[in-house]
Amino acid sequence: MRKSNILLLWLTPIYILLGQLTAYLHEFGHSFTAWALGFKNNPLDIIYGGWSWQNLIFLAGIDENVNYAWINQSGHHSLISLIAFAGPFVSLLIYLITLYLLRKRFNSYLYYLVFWINLINVRELWAYVPLRSLSSTADIANINHSLGLSPWWIFILVSPFIAYAVWHFFSNTVKNAYGKLGLFSSASKATLFILTVVYFFTLTGLQILTANYNFVTNALTWASFIAMPFILFFYWPKERIV
């Protein structure tokens, strides 16, 4: 009988910290787009956030450092939507690339990193739509204001796709990862599953509820926690991989 590769589970905090570095690519997406459109002199000039524990865990201090108010006042209001969309687009691109890579078979330690990068970016998309799609601040709000759209359009049209991505992760991606990561015992599979569920919902909730968002965004975030027991119940690892 094979032993589970529990060392990977002990290294999970390191993998999460490494995976969260992709958030800087998100911010560079904004910054490089603003630079390409002539609104920044240096695309690498973003706010990196420092070494505080809040920034290391929540990435609360990073920012694209784009002066949207100045762009608006300069008469290029519609271009704000392109800059604002660039960040979520990078997160979507990273998600799709890692989703493809997870279908391959390679070193379990590298696979585990790709696994967490995939989860981190689908979580990022979930934090945007549906949770912050009705917010009056942040990227989705900038897109709505720039294009003169009702926030309900993005909420209604995009939410089903993001919800499907979340469902796919917990129903398929985690299940496929058990074997590819060498997690064969029930305890090791359950540990990985719990880690992903807690990380996905808890970190998202803390990021939003500790920030200055409107009542609707906070209400949606609190409501999202209802999904946790259903995911734990329906997708709890039951079958033993041989």
Phi, psi and omega in degrees: 000132181282146178271146179289148180276070186288344178301323178302319182294324177293331181272003185306315180303323179293318179295323179294315179298319178293318181295325182289347176296341177295344176298332177292327175296324175301311181292324176295331175301314175298310188294316181292327177293317177298321178295316181297330179272359176090018183254003174217145178276330184225113182291342178274357181277078174244172176267114188276343170096342177083190187249020177292154181295329179297320180285323180294324183270313185257351186053041186285341187261355184277151182200151181288344178058049177250130182273085183294326180297319179293321178298319179295316181291336180279000176091016181244047185303319185292334181287344178300325181297322179295316180293318181292324181286334185301321181296303176301328178296320177297317178298319178296318180296316178297319178300313182293320179295314180291328176299320176293315182296329181292347176279346181270170179240119177209188184314131186298328180290320176289321178301320181296324177294315178298321178303312182287326176297321177298311180296317182299323182277330173290328175294321178298317178296318178298323179294331177279306181227120015266347196299315183253013182290339178256013179284157178266002178224173178082186193299313183295322177296321177297321177297313181299313182294320182294320183266355181070033182264150169288136180299341180292335181297309179294320180301313184285318187279327187264329184307317180300324181291319179291320177299322177296319179297320178295314178301317181298321180297308186283335181267335184236307186299313180296317181299317179291332183290333183305309182289319183290337178265356180076032178261099188254339180276154179298323182294318181292321178295317179296322179297313178298317181298314179297318179303316182292318181294313181296315179299311185302309186275322184290311182296319178299315180297316180296319179300318185278314186289340177266001178256180186260071177255169184280176185298320182297316179297316178295321179295317177297322180294314177299320181294330182296335180295340179298332182290337186302307181295329179291318178295317179297325182283311188281333185244016177300132183295118183247321185275143179269128180279128180252000000 
